[in-house]
């Protein structure tokens, strides 16, 4: 009788079978063969195995062109992969990785057949990201050898591999596949068995909310995607990513997540069902949220929803001078942006001294640009000369556009708008840079709410390309047109959205951050593993906890509270751990401690 897997030190996994040779299976086979493993690829039809071989030949040829492989290495890689349609060919495998469709019935049938084919010590891994590894293991004759091994697409490029243990999994199996992942040049993250695991568990909730935002016609698909790329530095917008993943796949994952969490944020947006059932599953079908040149193509082509370039709308008002109210980092950054674009800028604060300090900050910023060769000293001096500091908002008497960038406090902003109403000339556009407060509340503090609009810049304003342009129900069309034109002149990408909490970016970003905190709070995964998972598996520039500590936990909590108050969704309630850290004064980098500790400067 074979020794139990849990008591057996496993030799290195050399012969590996991959069941299912779609995009993911073919990619995994390539990764394994490139690392010197012998690979048996299995699929149900000769046609699919032929497609997989063609895909592997094309992919390895690209690697040769890019200098990642020599021609001899490519030949060796392809020679290590053999494909067939008979599951019995996996008999000698040390490890079997199934990447079949996301169906319990399909996967359980594969595992039942494998039980009668492979050796008792062979490890069986499922590539699922939506189904229960425990349920699949429990149906196996040897549940201790079943685990999850979740690669990310495209497998050759993505570094993350989630190693998923069930309560039945033998530690020796986990160790063996973790060692394999390291040998493949991947970064393994150990996680427990729940739908979505870490990366997809956070990613799919965010994608679902983006789909719901689009379905509600709050913003266009192009603006939602641009906002998240430019505002958060993400490699793809959420709707384009849903098309890449497959709308039907996303729906399956979300259904599994909702069945476990009963969190409304995981309940699939109805549009995902509508698109799936219509066969509009994304790139693979040629149409999803966007329309593509052909099934499988990445090239987006215009359709009925594509916005017209330079569409006829209301003409904007003339803007030659701009007033910026405030003396903090955001105010000085916005003033710098406008001055660089050739506008005359009045930078007003509550005192002359504060205004001069803000101008001096701009001078230092411009000096850094000179040092880096981005500006000449002469150009920097001209930009700085366009900025006139003032200790009173009376200096805004002749500006065509007045922007406030003062404290994120509604009462403070309303008092300022009441002042702007008195000092600014008729026809001047009045804008707030708020990130979370209602723009209409600022507008109602004036006698001219039709002239008030939101212009949400991102920090640091000189570097970040995005501006969320927020119209209230009272904003005049020509005021909106004016701000769009101004965004073009200052070389910012404007996205349109309505006046509701969080606008586009914060409404999608902060629930994702809150859900990451809940994962730590529930001891599901560590800070480091979650940050690594989102950077390596999702292409995020920063992990959620790195970002929370940079933004400030107090700021994050305030935004979470605003979102929860506006949408009344229990899933948006701030995680208690976030509230506890803020109450303890652990606010992130600015205090030296947040989710992590930092060296005091």
MIMILUM-62749 format. One record per residue (C-alpha): residue number from 1; x, y, z. Coordinates in pm, 1 decimal, padded with zeros to 6 digits. Example, Ala and Ser with C-alpha at 12.3 -4.5 7.8 and 13.67 -1.06 7.14 Angstrom:
% MIMILUM-62749
   resi       east      north         up
      1    01230.0   -00450.0    00780.0
      2    01367.0   -00106.0    00714.0
% end
This chain:
% MIMILUM-62749
   resi       east      north         up
      1    00000.0    00000.0    00000.0
      2    00136.2    00346.1   -00095.6
      3    00235.9    00572.3    00192.5
      4   -00000.9    00864.8    00258.7
      5    00101.6    01176.1    00069.2
      6    00124.0    01380.9    00389.7
      7    00403.7    01155.4    00520.3
      8    00599.6    01135.4    00196.4
      9    00870.1    01387.4    00104.3
     10    00805.3    01452.0   -00263.2
     11    01077.3    01451.6   -00526.1
     12    01082.5    01746.9   -00769.1
     13    00786.2    01750.5   -01004.4
     14    00937.2    01671.5   -01346.4
     15    00657.0    01528.0   -01559.8
     16    00346.5    01744.8   -01558.9
     17    00016.1    01695.5   -01739.2
     18   -00195.9    01997.7   -01834.4
     19   -00562.5    01914.2   -01894.0
     20   -00733.2    02174.7   -02112.1
     21   -00531.7    02350.4   -02382.6
     22   -00711.1    02679.5   -02424.0
     23   -00526.6    03009.1   -02382.4
     24   -00447.0    02947.2   -02016.2
     25   -00355.9    02579.5   -02054.0
     26   -00126.8    02647.5   -02350.1
     27    00039.7    02929.9   -02158.1
     28    00100.0    02707.4   -01854.0
     29    00243.9    02433.8   -02078.7
     30    00486.2    02687.0   -02228.4
     31    00596.0    02808.4   -01883.7
     32    00659.1    02449.7   -01766.3
     33    00849.5    02341.8   -02077.2
     34    01060.8    02658.6   -02075.4
     35    01164.8    02568.3   -01719.3
     36    01277.0    02222.2   -01833.9
     37    00970.5    02017.4   -01737.4
     38    00827.4    01739.5   -01954.1
     39    00470.0    01836.4   -02041.6
     40    00176.5    01621.3   -02149.2
     41   -00099.7    01840.0   -02289.8
     42   -00448.4    01687.4   -02305.4
     43   -00767.8    01819.0   -02462.5
     44   -01090.1    01661.7   -02583.8
     45   -01040.8    01712.1   -02958.8
     46   -00764.4    01688.8   -03218.6
     47   -00871.0    02031.0   -03344.2
     48   -00808.2    02190.1   -03002.7
     49   -00470.5    02020.2   -02958.7
     50   -00371.1    02142.4   -03306.9
     51   -00472.1    02499.5   -03213.0
     52   -00268.1    02470.0   -02893.4
     53    00042.5    02353.5   -03084.6
     54    00002.9    02642.7   -03329.6
     55   -00032.9    02887.5   -03040.1
     56    00279.8    02747.3   -02871.2
     57    00478.3    02769.5   -03194.0
     58    00371.2    03130.7   -03245.3
     59    00437.4    03230.0   -02884.4
     60    00784.5    03074.4   -02872.0
     61    00868.1    03231.3   -03210.8
     62    00785.9    03573.7   -03060.4
     63    01017.5    03490.3   -02768.7
     64    01299.3    03425.3   -03017.1
     65    01228.5    03754.6   -03195.7
     66    01243.0    03939.6   -02863.2
     67    01569.5    03773.0   -02761.9
     68    01419.7    03573.9   -02475.0
     69    01497.8    03237.8   -02634.6
     70    01751.2    03117.3   -02888.8
     71    01629.8    02910.7   -03183.3
     72    01781.5    02598.7   -03021.8
     73    01608.9    02671.7   -02689.3
     74    01279.5    02712.3   -02873.8
     75    01327.2    02375.0   -03041.5
     76    01401.7    02216.9   -02702.3
     77    01093.0    02377.3   -02540.7
     78    00860.4    02251.5   -02814.5
     79    01018.9    01904.8   -02797.9
     80    00934.0    01879.6   -02427.2
     81    00560.1    01922.3   -02499.0
     82    00350.8    01639.7   -02639.4
     83   -00023.1    01672.3   -02691.5
     84   -00300.0    01413.2   -02711.0
     85   -00670.4    01358.7   -02651.5
     86   -00644.6    01061.8   -02413.4
     87   -00649.3    01135.4   -02039.8
     88   -00468.5    00804.1   -01978.4
     89   -00149.0    00962.5   -02114.6
     90   -00126.8    01142.7   -01775.1
     91   -00053.6    00808.9   -01602.0
     92    00314.3    00886.2   -01540.3
     93    00269.1    01250.9   -01437.8
     94    00402.1    01375.2   -01103.4
     95    00152.1    01662.2   -01114.5
     96   -00167.7    01714.9   -01312.9
     97   -00301.3    02070.1   -01362.2
     98   -00656.1    02088.9   -01495.0
     99   -00763.5    02409.3   -01670.0
    100   -01101.6    02289.0   -01793.6
    101   -01417.2    02508.6   -01812.2
    102   -01546.9    02649.0   -01479.9
    103   -01800.8    02374.6   -01411.8
    104   -01814.3    02139.3   -01112.6
    105   -01954.7    01865.8   -01334.7
    106   -01671.1    01892.3   -01588.1
    107   -01392.1    01920.7   -01329.5
    108   -01527.6    01644.5   -01104.5
    109   -01552.9    01410.5   -01401.9
    110   -01185.4    01480.3   -01484.8
    111   -01075.4    01418.4   -01124.7
    112   -01278.2    01095.3   -01101.4
    113   -01113.5    00964.2   -01418.7
    114   -00768.8    01070.7   -01299.2
    115   -00819.7    00879.1   -00973.4
    116   -00817.5    00561.7   -01179.5
    117   -00521.5    00662.7   -01395.6
    118   -00246.9    00835.7   -01193.8
    119   -00028.0    00704.4   -00910.3
    120   -00149.4    00760.2   -00548.7
    121    00133.4    01010.0   -00490.9
    122    00052.2    01224.7   -00794.4
    123   -00066.1    01575.3   -00703.8
    124   -00389.1    01694.7   -00868.4
    125   -00420.3    02071.5   -00910.0
    126   -00721.3    02267.8   -01028.2
    127   -00675.1    02600.0   -01204.4
    128   -01017.5    02725.2   -01093.1
    129   -01063.1    03077.8   -00964.1
    130   -01434.8    03047.7   -00890.3
    131   -01514.2    02699.1   -00769.4
    132   -01449.9    02538.0   -00430.7
    133   -01123.3    02344.0   -00419.5
    134   -01254.9    02167.3   -00107.7
    135   -01563.7    02043.5   -00291.6
    136   -01351.1    01914.8   -00579.7
    137   -01111.7    01746.3   -00333.0
    138   -01389.4    01583.8   -00132.3
    139   -01512.0    01409.0   -00447.2
    140   -01164.9    01264.0   -00512.9
    141   -01039.4    00922.4   -00394.1
    142   -00731.9    01098.6   -00249.6
    143   -00849.1    01441.4   -00126.1
    144   -00516.0    01505.3    00045.8
    145   -00342.4    01539.7   -00291.7
    146   -00585.0    01795.8   -00440.2
    147   -00511.7    02167.9   -00428.2
    148   -00555.5    02481.5   -00633.0
    149   -00284.1    02624.8   -00857.3
    150   -00413.4    02949.6   -01001.2
    151   -00200.2    03105.3   -01275.8
    152   -00284.2    03443.7   -01425.5
    153   -00330.0    03527.3   -01792.1
    154   -00102.8    03544.6   -01989.3
    155    00076.6    03273.0   -01790.6
    156    00424.0    03328.5   -01944.7
    157    00419.6    03698.0   -01848.2
    158    00232.2    03712.3   -01516.4
    159    00443.7    03642.7   -01207.4
    160    00172.8    03555.9   -00956.5
    161    00061.9    03201.4   -00877.0
    162   -00193.3    03144.5   -00599.4
    163   -00141.1    02811.7   -00419.2
    164   -00478.4    02717.9   -00270.4
    165   -00507.4    02468.6    00015.8
    166   -00827.1    02306.5    00133.8
    167   -00866.6    02171.4    00488.3
    168   -00790.9    01829.5    00335.5
    169   -00469.0    01917.2    00149.4
    170   -00145.3    01749.4    00262.2
    171    00135.0    01993.9    00353.7
    172    00379.0    01794.8    00135.5
    173    00165.8    01870.2   -00172.7
    174    00160.5    02242.2   -00091.9
    175    00537.6    02245.3   -00042.9
    176    00598.1    02061.3   -00370.7
    177    00389.6    02293.9   -00588.0
    178    00523.4    02602.4   -00407.2
    179    00878.4    02488.2   -00486.4
    180    00771.7    02428.1   -00846.0
    181    00625.4    02777.5   -00875.6
    182    00951.8    02927.4   -00747.8
    183    01150.0    02715.8   -00994.7
    184    00927.9    02849.0   -01275.2
    185    01030.9    03202.5   -01179.7
    186    00687.9    03278.3   -01033.6
    187    00594.5    03432.5   -00699.6
    188    00364.3    03193.0   -00512.8
    189    00112.4    03324.1   -00260.4
    190   -00046.4    03077.0   -00018.8
    191   -00423.2    03127.1    00021.4
    192   -00722.6    02947.4    00165.2
    193   -01016.2    02813.5   -00029.7
    194   -01277.6    03074.9   -00104.6
    195   -01415.5    03200.8   -00439.4
    196   -01180.9    03439.3   -00618.8
    197   -00899.1    03375.9   -00368.9
    198   -00701.9    03700.7   -00314.7
    199   -00646.8    03869.7   -00650.5
    200   -00974.4    03782.4   -00821.9
    201   -01162.9    03815.5   -00493.6
    202   -01067.6    04183.8   -00493.8
    203   -01058.6    04236.2   -00868.7
    204   -01399.9    04097.8   -00961.0
    205   -01591.1    04304.7   -00705.1
    206   -01432.7    04615.8   -00858.4
    207   -01510.0    04498.5   -01214.1
    208   -01870.8    04427.8   -01113.8
    209   -01915.3    04777.7   -00974.8
    210   -01771.8    04926.8   -01292.6
    211   -02022.4    04726.1   -01498.9
    212   -02306.1    04848.0   -01274.1
    213   -02182.7    05208.2   -01306.7
    214   -02189.4    05176.9   -01685.4
    215   -02529.7    05006.1   -01680.7
    216   -02670.7    05295.9   -01476.0
    217   -02545.2    05533.8   -01749.9
    218   -02351.9    05727.9   -01490.3
    219   -02053.5    05752.9   -01724.9
    220   -01957.6    05621.7   -02067.4
    221   -01752.1    05304.1   -02106.7
    222   -01464.2    05512.2   -02247.8
    223   -01469.5    05754.1   -01953.9
    224   -01490.1    05478.3   -01690.4
    225   -01192.5    05299.7   -01844.1
    226   -00988.0    05617.1   -01894.4
    227   -01059.2    05731.5   -01538.5
    228   -00920.7    05412.5   -01384.0
    229   -00617.7    05399.0   -01613.3
    230   -00521.5    05763.0   -01568.8
    231   -00645.2    05813.5   -01212.3
    232   -00505.5    05489.8   -01065.8
    233   -00229.0    05393.7   -01307.9
    234   -00397.2    05063.5   -01399.2
    235   -00284.2    04887.3   -01717.4
    236   -00642.6    04847.0   -01843.5
    237   -00980.4    04998.0   -01768.0
    238   -01234.2    04767.4   -01597.5
    239   -01472.2    04726.1   -01892.7
    240   -01190.8    04650.6   -02137.2
    241   -01058.2    04400.1   -01881.2
    242   -01399.7    04233.8   -01851.5
    243   -01396.1    04189.9   -02230.1
    244   -01048.8    04034.5   -02210.0
    245   -01137.4    03797.7   -01924.6
    246   -01473.3    03708.9   -02078.1
    247   -01802.8    03853.6   -01959.3
    248   -01938.3    03501.0   -01903.6
    249   -01632.7    03403.3   -01697.9
    250   -01671.0    03714.9   -01483.3
    251   -02035.9    03634.4   -01424.7
    252   -01946.9    03278.2   -01314.6
    253   -01681.9    03402.5   -01070.2
    254   -01915.9    03665.0   -00925.2
    255   -02198.6    03413.8   -00884.1
    256   -01963.6    03192.7   -00680.6
    257   -01841.3    03488.5   -00473.1
    258   -02195.8    03606.6   -00402.7
    259   -02308.4    03254.8   -00303.5
    260   -02046.5    03261.4   -00028.8
    261   -02040.7    03628.2    00078.4
    262   -02403.7    03738.7    00016.5
    263   -02245.2    04081.5   -00031.5
    264   -02448.5    04282.9   -00281.9
    265   -02125.8    04419.2   -00426.9
    266   -02060.6    04063.7   -00556.3
    267   -02410.2    04009.4   -00700.3
    268   -02342.0    04014.5   -01076.4
    269   -02460.8    04334.8   -01243.8
    270   -02760.9    04247.6   -01465.4
    271   -02573.3    04367.0   -01775.6
    272   -02325.8    04078.7   -01730.9
    273   -02611.8    03830.5   -01759.7
    274   -02762.7    04015.6   -02057.4
    275   -02435.2    04023.2   -02249.5
    276   -02348.8    03661.4   -02160.8
    277   -02684.9    03524.4   -02269.6
    278   -02668.7    03724.1   -02593.4
    279   -02329.8    03565.5   -02668.9
    280   -02153.7    03902.3   -02634.7
    281   -01880.1    03766.1   -02412.7
    282   -01599.2    04007.4   -02499.6
    283   -01293.8    03974.0   -02719.6
    284   -01339.6    03602.4   -02777.8
    285   -01677.6    03662.0   -02945.8
    286   -01582.2    03992.3   -03110.8
    287   -01818.7    04198.7   -02898.5
    288   -01880.6    04268.6   -02531.8
    289   -01871.5    04613.2   -02374.4
    290   -01676.9    04715.6   -02685.1
    291   -01684.7    04589.9   -03044.7
    292   -01372.7    04422.8   -03189.0
    293   -01236.1    04380.6   -03538.8
    294   -01296.9    04004.4   -03525.4
    295   -01350.8    03731.2   -03266.0
    296   -01026.4    03697.3   -03069.1
    297   -00897.4    04036.6   -03183.9
    298   -00774.0    04302.4   -02941.1
    299   -00848.3    04583.8   -03187.6
    300   -01149.6    04793.8   -03086.5
    301   -01356.2    04929.2   -03376.2
    302   -01615.5    05209.4   -03364.4
    303   -01976.1    05115.0   -03299.7
    304   -02303.3    05293.2   -03223.7
    305   -02182.0    05384.9   -02873.4
    306   -01846.3    05529.6   -02979.0
    307   -01840.3    05904.5   -02901.2
    308   -01803.4    06134.8   -03200.1
    309   -01476.4    06325.0   -03203.9
    310   -01529.3    06698.4   -03190.0
    311   -01904.2    06651.0   -03161.0
    312   -02121.4    06960.5   -03194.6
    313   -02214.8    07088.9   -02851.2
    314   -02259.5    07419.0   -02676.2
    315   -01980.2    07671.1   -02730.7
    316   -01771.1    07741.9   -02423.3
    317   -01699.5    08077.3   -02258.6
    318   -01368.7    08255.3   -02315.5
    319   -01111.4    08189.3   -02042.6
    320   -00782.2    08381.3   -02029.8
    321   -00732.0    08426.4   -01655.8
    322   -00778.7    08177.6   -01373.7
    323   -00810.7    08213.0   -00997.7
    324   -00703.2    07929.5   -00767.2
    325   -00818.7    07946.9   -00404.7
    326   -00607.3    07766.3   -00147.3
    327   -00247.8    07734.8   -00033.6
    328   -00192.2    07359.4   -00000.2
    329   -00023.6    07106.0   -00227.4
    330   -00327.5    07064.6   -00451.9
    331   -00386.1    07438.6   -00494.5
    332   -00022.6    07509.0   -00583.2
    333   -00013.6    07209.6   -00820.4
    334   -00326.0    07328.8   -01004.8
    335   -00189.9    07684.3   -01026.9
    336    00132.6    07543.7   -01177.3
    337   -00066.7    07345.2   -01435.9
    338   -00258.8    07652.7   -01553.5
    339    00048.0    07878.4   -01560.7
    340    00237.6    07620.4   -01767.6
    341   -00050.9    07624.9   -02017.1
    342   -00013.6    08001.9   -02060.2
    343   -00292.8    08126.3   -01834.9
    344   -00252.3    08423.3   -01603.5
    345   -00316.8    08283.8   -01255.1
    346   -00422.0    08455.4   -00934.3
    347   -00327.7    08230.5   -00641.4
    348   -00529.3    08352.1   -00342.9
    349   -00516.5    08231.9    00016.0
    350   -00641.4    08353.5    00354.7
    351   -00326.1    08561.9    00396.3
    352   -00057.4    08711.7    00176.3
    353    00201.7    08500.9    00358.2
    354    00021.1    08172.7    00279.3
    355   -00014.4    08274.7   -00085.6
    356    00357.8    08358.8   -00109.0
    357    00445.7    08022.4    00051.9
    358    00230.3    07843.3   -00206.8
    359    00402.0    08032.3   -00491.0
    360    00742.2    07942.5   -00343.7
    361    00635.7    07574.9   -00350.8
    362    00558.9    07612.6   -00721.6
    363    00902.6    07770.7   -00771.0
    364    01067.3    07463.6   -00615.8
    365    00860.3    07231.8   -00834.1
    366    00962.3    07422.2   -01147.8
    367    01326.2    07417.5   -01035.6
    368    01311.6    07037.4   -01012.0
    369    01176.7    07028.6   -01369.1
    370    01470.8    07244.8   -01479.4
    371    01716.4    07012.2   -01302.3
    372    01562.0    06712.8   -01482.4
    373    01586.4    06887.4   -01820.3
    374    01208.0    06913.4   -01868.3
    375    01210.0    07295.8   -01867.5
    376    01462.5    07565.9   -01941.4
    377    01538.2    07813.0   -01664.0
    378    01389.3    08089.2   -01881.6
    379    01062.7    07898.3   -01933.7
    380    01037.6    07826.0   -01559.7
    381    01082.8    08194.7   -01478.8
    382    00810.5    08291.1   -01730.1
    383    00568.6    08037.3   -01579.7
    384    00632.2    08164.4   -01227.6
    385    00580.5    08525.8   -01344.1
    386    00228.3    08436.7   -01460.2
    387    00128.3    08353.7   -01100.4
    388    00017.2    08646.8   -00885.5
    389   -00017.7    08563.2   -00512.7
    390   -00294.8    08740.2   -00320.5
    391   -00405.2    08749.5    00041.6
    392   -00770.2    08814.5   -00040.9
    393   -01028.3    08657.8   -00272.8
    394   -01112.9    09009.5   -00389.1
    395   -00827.3    08952.9   -00634.5
    396   -01062.6    08719.8   -00827.0
    397   -01271.6    09014.8   -00950.9
    398   -01157.9    08977.7   -01313.7
    399   -01087.4    08603.6   -01349.5
    400   -01283.4    08399.4   -01602.7
    401   -01252.5    08073.2   -01407.3
    402   -01225.2    08043.0   -01028.9
    403   -01126.8    07705.7   -00878.1
    404   -01128.6    07628.9   -00508.4
    405   -00880.9    07378.7   -00361.1
    406   -00936.7    07440.5    00009.3
    407   -01002.9    07192.3    00293.1
    408   -01240.8    06900.6    00219.9
    409   -01504.8    07043.8    00452.1
    410   -01848.0    07128.9    00312.1
    411   -01905.8    07426.2    00540.8
    412   -01567.4    07575.9    00450.0
    413   -01633.0    07528.6    00080.2
    414   -01984.3    07675.1    00098.6
    415   -01853.9    07984.5    00274.6
    416   -01590.7    08022.7    00003.1
    417   -01847.6    07985.6   -00276.7
    418   -02064.2    08251.2   -00112.0
    419   -01756.2    08477.3   -00121.7
    420   -01677.8    08390.9   -00485.4
    421   -02039.6    08470.4   -00574.3
    422   -01983.3    08824.1   -00445.6
    423   -01636.5    08894.6   -00585.5
    424   -01632.7    08717.6   -00924.5
    425   -01769.7    08895.0   -01231.4
    426   -02094.2    08779.1   -01396.6
    427   -02028.6    08487.7   -01634.9
    428   -01720.8    08360.7   -01449.7
    429   -01714.0    07982.0   -01413.8
    430   -01688.0    07865.9   -01050.2
    431   -01534.6    07521.9   -00993.9
    432   -01472.4    07297.6   -00694.1
    433   -01195.8    07038.4   -00682.3
    434   -01373.9    06828.1   -00419.5
    435   -01319.4    06452.0   -00435.5
    436   -01611.2    06346.0   -00217.8
    437   -01852.6    06630.6   -00135.6
    438   -02168.2    06718.3   -00332.9
    439   -02093.1    06981.5   -00596.1
    440   -02455.7    07097.3   -00592.9
    441   -02422.1    07193.8   -00224.9
    442   -02143.3    07433.0   -00324.6
    443   -02354.1    07561.7   -00615.8
    444   -02651.4    07634.4   -00388.6
    445   -02430.1    07860.4   -00176.5
    446   -02427.0    08101.4   -00473.0
    447   -02690.2    08300.5   -00659.3
    448   -02567.4    08144.4   -00986.7
    449   -02569.7    07765.0   -00948.0
    450   -02572.1    07727.8   -01326.8
    451   -02212.8    07857.1   -01331.9
    452   -02081.8    07598.2   -01082.7
    453   -01912.8    07271.1   -01182.0
    454   -01670.9    07014.3   -01036.8
    455   -01312.5    06978.6   -01163.5
    456   -01156.3    06695.0   -00965.7
    457   -00779.7    06696.7   -01025.4
    458   -00562.4    06412.3   -00900.4
    459   -00252.3    06449.5   -00686.2
    460    00012.8    06551.3   -00788.3
    461   -00176.4    06776.9   -01029.8
    462    00121.3    06856.1   -01258.7
    463    00185.1    06483.5   -01320.8
    464   -00162.8    06326.0   -01318.8
    465   -00344.9    06348.2   -01652.6
    466   -00702.4    06294.5   -01531.4
    467   -00969.9    06551.7   -01444.5
    468   -01319.0    06432.8   -01351.1
    469   -01564.6    06693.8   -01480.6
    470   -01869.6    06683.6   -01254.5
    471   -02196.9    06834.8   -01371.1
    472   -02484.4    06896.9   -01133.2
    473   -02847.1    06901.8   -01245.9
    474   -02815.3    07282.5   -01248.5
    475   -02487.7    07322.7   -01443.6
    476   -02527.4    07512.9   -01771.4
    477   -02422.0    07342.3   -02095.6
    478   -02180.0    07619.5   -02189.5
    479   -02012.3    07593.0   -01847.7
    480   -01953.1    07223.3   -01910.8
    481   -01821.6    07302.4   -02260.7
    482   -01589.2    07568.3   -02113.9
    483   -01432.0    07327.5   -01868.5
    484   -01387.0    07058.1   -02135.5
    485   -01208.9    07311.7   -02358.1
    486   -00990.8    07428.9   -02069.0
    487   -00892.8    07067.3   -01988.1
    488   -00775.9    07031.0   -02346.8
    489   -00563.3    07345.9   -02320.4
    490   -00396.1    07233.5   -01997.2
    491   -00330.8    06889.4   -02154.6
    492   -00553.1    06693.8   -01916.8
    493   -00788.1    06408.4   -02007.3
    494   -01140.6    06506.3   -01903.6
    495   -01402.4    06244.5   -01814.6
    496   -01766.6    06333.7   -01757.4
    497   -01966.1    06214.7   -01459.5
    498   -02263.2    06314.7   -01248.7
    499   -02269.3    06466.2   -00901.9
    500   -02270.2    06164.6   -00672.6
    501   -02032.3    06041.5   -00403.6
    502   -01690.9    05929.1   -00521.9
    503   -01751.2    06025.9   -00885.7
    504   -01586.2    05753.1   -01099.2
    505   -01244.8    05680.3   -00951.4
    506   -01308.7    05692.7   -00577.6
    507   -01643.5    05514.2   -00612.5
    508   -01461.1    05218.4   -00772.1
    509   -01128.1    05241.0   -00587.7
    510   -01230.2    05269.5   -00222.4
    511   -01467.9    04969.6   -00200.1
    512   -01178.6    04761.9   -00341.8
    513   -00945.6    04901.1   -00072.9
    514   -01209.8    04836.7    00194.6
    515   -01248.5    04475.3    00079.1
    516   -00871.9    04427.5    00102.9
    517   -00885.9    04544.7    00465.5
    518   -01165.7    04294.3    00533.2
    519   -00944.2    04012.1    00399.7
    520   -00675.8    04100.2    00656.2
    521   -00934.2    04152.1    00929.3
    522   -01070.3    03802.0    00863.3
    523   -00714.3    03655.4    00868.6
    524   -00761.9    03526.2    00514.7
    525   -00433.3    03666.1    00384.0
    526   -00146.0    03888.1    00497.2
    527   -00078.4    04248.9    00398.6
    528    00228.1    04142.0    00202.8
    529    00049.9    03861.8    00017.8
    530   -00243.5    04085.2   -00077.3
    531   -00015.7    04366.5   -00196.5
    532    00193.6    04117.7   -00395.2
    533   -00116.9    03953.4   -00543.7
    534   -00258.6    04280.8   -00675.9
    535    00071.7    04405.0   -00815.2
    536    00172.7    04075.0   -00974.2
    537   -00170.9    03938.3   -01064.1
    538   -00356.7    04259.4   -01145.6
    539   -00078.2    04484.7   -01272.3
    540   -00154.9    04747.4   -01008.3
    541    00127.4    05000.5   -00952.7
    542    00080.1    04973.2   -00575.0
    543   -00078.3    04713.8   -00350.7
    544   -00392.4    04822.3   -00160.9
    545   -00213.3    04863.0    00172.7
    546    00074.9    05057.8    00020.7
    547   -00184.6    05287.3   -00136.4
    548   -00393.4    05324.4    00180.7
    549   -00085.2    05431.1    00377.6
    550    00007.0    05686.7    00108.6
    551   -00346.4    05830.5    00078.1
    552   -00389.9    05843.4    00455.3
    553   -00615.4    05617.3    00656.8
    554   -00817.7    05912.8    00786.7
    555   -00881.5    06034.9    00430.8
    556   -00971.6    05681.5    00322.7
    557   -01212.9    05639.0    00612.8
    558   -01382.4    05970.8    00535.9
    559   -01437.5    05867.6    00172.4
    560   -01567.1    05522.7    00275.4
    561   -01816.2    05689.7    00509.9
    562   -01938.0    05924.4    00234.5
    563   -01986.8    05629.3   -00006.1
    564   -02169.9    05425.5    00258.3
    565   -02393.3    05719.9    00350.7
    566   -02483.4    05791.7   -00012.6
    567   -02542.6    05438.8   -00144.9
    568   -02667.4    05276.8    00182.1
    569   -02508.4    04945.6    00081.8
    570   -02393.2    04736.4    00382.3
    571   -02096.1    04615.9    00176.6
    572   -01964.3    04972.2    00167.2
    573   -01953.6    05012.2    00546.8
    574   -01594.2    05093.2    00649.1
    575   -01403.2    04789.6    00776.1
    576   -01377.3    04807.0    01157.8
    577   -00999.1    04757.9    01135.5
    578   -00973.1    05083.8    00937.4
    579   -01179.6    05267.7    01199.3
    580   -00965.7    05125.3    01482.3
    581   -00638.3    05231.5    01320.2
    582   -00767.1    05585.8    01261.8
    583   -00893.4    05607.4    01620.5
    584   -00543.3    05503.1    01735.0
    585   -00384.4    05781.7    01530.0
    586   -00221.6    05536.6    01286.3
    587   -00292.2    05732.8    00969.2
    588   -00024.5    05598.1    00733.1
    589    00303.0    05741.1    00612.0
    590    00228.0    06090.6    00742.7
    591    00225.8    05964.3    01105.0
    592    00492.9    05696.2    01061.0
    593    00247.0    05413.6    01112.3
    594   -00061.2    05286.0    00934.3
    595   -00095.6    04928.9    00813.1
    596    00284.9    04924.6    00819.5
    597    00545.8    05116.7    01015.7
    598    00771.3    05374.2    00848.9
    599    01098.8    05537.5    00948.4
    600    01045.2    05888.5    01081.6
    601    01195.6    06157.5    00861.9
% end
